[in-house]
Amino acid sequence: MSKRTQIASCILGALALGNASIASADQLQDLQKAEIKVQKASAKSQEKINNLFEQSQELLAEYRNVIDTTEGLKVYNDYLANLVADQQRGIDSYQRQIDSIDETRQNIVPLMFSMIDSLEEFVNLDIPINIDERRNRIQGLRDVMTNSNVTVAERFRLVLEAYQTENEYGTKIESKTGTIEDGGQEITVDFFNLGRTALLALSKDQKSAWVWDNKARSYQKLGDEYLSSIINAVRMAKGLVPQDLIKLPIEAAE
Protein backbone atom coordinates (compact mmCIF):
# COMPACT_ATOMS: atom_id res chain seq x y z
CA MET A 1 0.00 0.00 0.00
CA SER A 2 1.24 3.38 -0.96
CA LYS A 3 1.81 6.16 1.60
CA ARG A 4 -1.10 8.14 0.16
CA THR A 5 -3.38 5.23 0.59
CA GLN A 6 -2.24 4.73 4.20
CA ILE A 7 -2.67 8.37 4.96
CA ALA A 8 -6.16 8.33 3.49
CA SER A 9 -7.04 5.29 5.53
CA CYS A 10 -5.81 6.98 8.68
CA ILE A 11 -7.78 10.05 7.92
CA LEU A 12 -10.94 8.03 7.27
CA GLY A 13 -10.38 6.07 10.47
CA ALA A 14 -9.95 9.23 12.48
CA LEU A 15 -13.09 10.70 10.95
CA ALA A 16 -14.98 7.53 11.76
CA LEU A 17 -13.75 7.61 15.33
CA GLY A 18 -14.57 11.26 15.59
CA ASN A 19 -18.05 10.73 14.28
CA ALA A 20 -18.53 7.78 16.66
CA SER A 21 -17.41 9.91 19.60
CA ILE A 22 -19.72 12.67 18.56
CA ALA A 23 -22.59 10.20 18.23
CA SER A 24 -21.86 8.68 21.62
CA ALA A 25 -21.78 12.08 23.28
CA ASP A 26 -25.11 13.05 21.78
CA GLN A 27 -26.68 9.80 22.92
CA LEU A 28 -25.29 10.28 26.42
CA GLN A 29 -26.73 13.75 26.60
CA ASP A 30 -30.06 12.43 25.41
CA LEU A 31 -29.95 9.73 28.05
CA GLN A 32 -29.04 12.26 30.70
CA LYS A 33 -31.89 14.52 29.61
CA ALA A 34 -34.26 11.59 29.60
CA GLU A 35 -33.09 10.53 33.05
CA ILE A 36 -33.54 14.08 34.30
CA LYS A 37 -37.06 14.13 32.85
CA VAL A 38 -37.77 10.76 34.47
CA GLN A 39 -36.43 12.00 37.79
CA LYS A 40 -38.50 15.17 37.52
CA ALA A 41 -41.55 13.18 36.55
CA SER A 42 -40.82 10.74 39.37
CA ALA A 43 -40.44 13.63 41.81
CA LYS A 44 -43.71 15.12 40.63
CA SER A 45 -45.38 11.73 40.90
CA GLN A 46 -43.96 11.27 44.39
CA GLU A 47 -45.15 14.74 45.34
CA LYS A 48 -48.60 13.88 44.04
CA ILE A 49 -48.47 10.60 45.96
CA ASN A 50 -47.41 12.45 49.09
CA ASN A 51 -50.20 14.96 48.62
CA LEU A 52 -52.69 12.20 48.03
CA PHE A 53 -51.43 10.35 51.10
CA GLU A 54 -51.75 13.48 53.24
CA GLN A 55 -55.22 14.06 51.88
CA SER A 56 -56.14 10.44 52.56
CA GLN A 57 -54.86 10.79 56.12
CA GLU A 58 -56.86 13.97 56.59
CA LEU A 59 -59.93 12.27 55.15
CA LEU A 60 -59.32 9.26 57.39
CA ALA A 61 -59.03 11.50 60.45
CA GLU A 62 -62.14 13.39 59.37
CA TYR A 63 -63.95 10.10 58.81
CA ARG A 64 -62.96 8.85 62.25
CA ASN A 65 -64.08 12.14 63.75
CA VAL A 66 -67.41 11.84 61.93
CA ILE A 67 -67.76 8.27 63.16
CA ASP A 68 -67.02 9.36 66.74
CA THR A 69 -69.43 12.27 66.42
CA THR A 70 -72.07 9.98 64.95
CA GLU A 71 -71.65 7.51 67.80
CA GLY A 72 -71.87 10.36 70.31
CA LEU A 73 -74.97 11.72 68.60
CA LYS A 74 -76.51 8.25 68.57
CA VAL A 75 -75.93 7.90 72.32
CA TYR A 76 -77.31 11.40 72.90
CA ASN A 77 -80.31 10.71 70.66
CA ASP A 78 -81.01 7.50 72.59
CA TYR A 79 -80.78 9.52 75.82
CA LEU A 80 -83.19 12.13 74.46
CA ALA A 81 -85.51 9.41 73.23
CA ASN A 82 -85.64 7.91 76.72
CA LEU A 83 -86.34 11.35 78.19
CA VAL A 84 -89.10 11.97 75.69
CA ALA A 85 -90.59 8.55 76.41
CA ASP A 86 -90.50 9.23 80.15
CA GLN A 87 -92.07 12.65 79.65
CA GLN A 88 -94.74 11.09 77.48
CA ARG A 89 -95.52 8.58 80.22
CA GLY A 90 -95.86 11.49 82.64
CA ILE A 91 -98.12 13.34 80.21
CA ASP A 92 -100.24 10.24 79.76
CA SER A 93 -100.51 9.86 83.54
CA TYR A 94 -101.55 13.49 83.96
CA GLN A 95 -104.04 13.13 81.15
CA ARG A 96 -105.57 10.10 82.83
CA GLN A 97 -105.82 12.07 86.06
CA ILE A 98 -107.41 14.97 84.23
CA ASP A 99 -109.85 12.60 82.55
CA SER A 100 -110.76 11.17 85.94
CA ILE A 101 -111.41 14.57 87.59
CA ASP A 102 -115.06 14.62 86.60
CA GLU A 103 -115.51 11.10 87.91
CA THR A 104 -113.72 12.03 91.14
CA ARG A 105 -115.96 15.05 91.57
CA GLN A 106 -119.02 12.93 91.03
CA ASN A 107 -117.88 10.56 93.77
CA ILE A 108 -116.54 13.08 96.28
CA VAL A 109 -119.55 15.41 96.35
CA PRO A 110 -121.95 12.74 97.69
CA LEU A 111 -119.22 11.71 100.14
CA MET A 112 -119.00 15.26 101.49
CA PHE A 113 -122.75 15.50 101.94
CA SER A 114 -122.68 12.18 103.78
CA MET A 115 -119.82 13.41 105.99
CA ILE A 116 -121.73 16.58 106.86
CA ASP A 117 -124.86 14.58 107.71
CA SER A 118 -122.82 12.25 109.93
CA LEU A 119 -121.15 15.19 111.63
CA GLU A 120 -124.50 16.85 112.33
CA GLU A 121 -125.88 13.63 113.77
CA PHE A 122 -122.84 13.26 115.99
CA VAL A 123 -123.14 16.83 117.29
CA ASN A 124 -126.81 16.31 118.08
CA LEU A 125 -126.01 13.16 120.05
CA ASP A 126 -122.90 14.53 121.75
CA ILE A 127 -122.77 16.54 124.98
CA PRO A 128 -123.66 20.17 124.11
CA ILE A 129 -120.24 21.80 124.50
CA ASN A 130 -120.02 24.91 122.30
CA ILE A 131 -123.24 23.70 120.73
CA ASP A 132 -124.17 26.91 118.91
CA GLU A 133 -120.68 27.24 117.45
CA ARG A 134 -120.73 23.66 116.22
CA ARG A 135 -124.18 23.93 114.67
CA ASN A 136 -123.24 27.16 112.94
CA ARG A 137 -120.15 25.45 111.53
CA ILE A 138 -122.28 22.65 110.08
CA GLN A 139 -124.69 25.15 108.56
CA GLY A 140 -121.71 26.95 107.07
CA LEU A 141 -120.61 23.71 105.44
CA ARG A 142 -124.07 23.25 103.91
CA ASP A 143 -123.96 26.80 102.57
CA VAL A 144 -120.53 26.20 101.06
CA MET A 145 -121.75 23.07 99.29
CA THR A 146 -124.24 25.18 97.31
CA ASN A 147 -121.83 28.05 96.60
CA SER A 148 -120.58 27.84 93.01
CA ASN A 149 -117.66 30.17 93.79
CA VAL A 150 -116.07 27.60 96.13
CA THR A 151 -114.00 24.84 94.54
CA VAL A 152 -114.52 21.18 95.33
CA ALA A 153 -111.06 21.02 96.89
CA GLU A 154 -111.84 23.95 99.21
CA ARG A 155 -115.17 22.40 100.23
CA PHE A 156 -113.46 19.14 101.09
CA ARG A 157 -110.79 21.00 103.08
CA LEU A 158 -113.46 22.76 105.14
CA VAL A 159 -115.25 19.47 105.85
CA LEU A 160 -112.01 17.87 107.04
CA GLU A 161 -111.24 20.96 109.13
CA ALA A 162 -114.64 20.65 110.82
CA TYR A 163 -113.90 17.03 111.69
CA GLN A 164 -110.52 18.05 113.10
CA THR A 165 -112.16 20.71 115.26
CA GLU A 166 -114.66 18.18 116.59
CA ASN A 167 -111.81 15.85 117.43
CA GLU A 168 -110.07 18.60 119.43
CA TYR A 169 -113.13 19.08 121.64
CA GLY A 170 -112.38 15.70 123.18
CA THR A 171 -109.10 16.92 124.70
CA LYS A 172 -109.84 20.54 125.66
CA ILE A 173 -110.54 21.89 129.13
CA GLU A 174 -112.66 25.00 128.75
CA SER A 175 -114.86 27.39 130.66
CA LYS A 176 -117.39 29.65 128.96
CA THR A 177 -120.34 31.74 130.05
CA GLY A 178 -123.85 30.79 128.94
CA THR A 179 -127.33 30.01 130.16
CA ILE A 180 -129.32 26.93 131.13
CA GLU A 181 -132.93 26.35 132.09
CA ASP A 182 -133.76 25.05 135.54
CA GLY A 183 -137.30 24.85 136.82
CA GLY A 184 -138.54 26.99 133.94
CA GLN A 185 -136.01 29.71 134.70
CA GLU A 186 -133.06 30.78 132.57
CA ILE A 187 -129.91 30.95 134.67
CA THR A 188 -126.58 32.49 133.70
CA VAL A 189 -123.77 30.05 134.42
CA ASP A 190 -120.10 29.31 133.87
CA PHE A 191 -119.75 26.12 131.88
CA PHE A 192 -116.84 23.77 132.48
CA ASN A 193 -116.03 20.82 130.26
CA LEU A 194 -113.31 18.24 130.67
CA GLY A 195 -113.10 17.18 127.03
CA ARG A 196 -116.18 15.10 126.41
CA THR A 197 -115.83 13.38 129.77
CA ALA A 198 -117.88 15.86 131.76
CA LEU A 199 -119.92 19.03 131.19
CA LEU A 200 -120.74 21.05 134.30
CA ALA A 201 -122.47 24.36 134.97
CA LEU A 202 -121.90 26.72 137.93
CA SER A 203 -124.27 29.56 138.73
CA LYS A 204 -122.71 33.02 138.81
CA ASP A 205 -123.38 33.29 142.54
CA GLN A 206 -121.54 29.94 142.92
CA LYS A 207 -124.38 28.53 145.02
CA SER A 208 -125.68 25.96 142.56
CA ALA A 209 -124.10 23.48 140.15
CA TRP A 210 -125.38 21.10 137.49
CA VAL A 211 -124.00 18.23 135.43
CA TRP A 212 -125.09 17.28 131.93
CA ASP A 213 -126.81 13.89 131.66
CA ASN A 214 -126.39 12.83 128.07
CA LYS A 215 -128.88 9.98 128.34
CA ALA A 216 -131.60 12.28 129.67
CA ARG A 217 -130.36 15.09 127.42
CA SER A 218 -130.70 17.59 130.26
CA TYR A 219 -128.82 19.18 133.18
CA GLN A 220 -129.14 17.51 136.56
CA LYS A 221 -128.64 19.58 139.70
CA LEU A 222 -125.76 18.52 141.95
CA GLY A 223 -125.53 18.42 145.71
CA ASP A 224 -123.57 21.03 147.63
CA GLU A 225 -120.72 18.53 148.18
CA TYR A 226 -119.54 19.20 144.60
CA LEU A 227 -119.65 22.99 144.75
CA SER A 228 -116.08 23.61 145.91
CA SER A 229 -114.64 21.19 143.35
CA ILE A 230 -116.62 22.73 140.49
CA ILE A 231 -115.64 26.25 141.59
CA ASN A 232 -111.99 25.17 141.48
CA ALA A 233 -112.51 23.49 138.10
CA VAL A 234 -113.91 26.71 136.60
CA ARG A 235 -111.02 28.72 138.04
CA MET A 236 -108.47 26.27 136.66
CA ALA A 237 -110.07 26.38 133.19
CA LYS A 238 -109.88 30.20 133.27
CA GLY A 239 -106.25 30.07 134.36
CA LEU A 240 -106.93 31.72 137.73
CA VAL A 241 -105.46 28.87 139.78
CA PRO A 242 -102.96 26.09 138.94
CA GLN A 243 -104.37 22.79 137.74
CA ASP A 244 -104.80 20.22 140.48
CA LEU A 245 -106.73 17.08 141.30
CA ILE A 246 -110.42 17.71 141.88
CA LYS A 247 -113.49 15.61 142.56
CA LEU A 248 -116.02 15.73 139.73
CA PRO A 249 -119.26 13.85 139.10
CA ILE A 250 -118.26 11.74 136.12
CA GLU A 251 -120.46 8.94 134.84
CA ALA A 252 -118.62 5.64 134.71
CA ALA A 253 -118.15 4.04 131.33
CA GLU A 254 -120.43 1.12 130.59
Secondary structure, DSSP 4 states (H G I P E B T S, - for coil): --HHHHHHHHHHHHHHHHHHHHHHHHHHHHHHHHHHHHHHHHHHHHHHHHHHHHHHHHHHHHHHHHHHHHHHHHHHHHHHHHHHHHHHHHHHHHHHHHHTHHHHHHHHHHHHHHHHHHHHHHHHHS--TTHHHHHHHHHHHHHHHT-TTS-HHHHHHHHHHHHHHHHHHTT-EEEEEEEEEETTEEEEEEEEEETTTEEEEEETTSS-EEEEETTTTEEEEPPGGGHHHHHHHHHHHTTSS---------PPP-
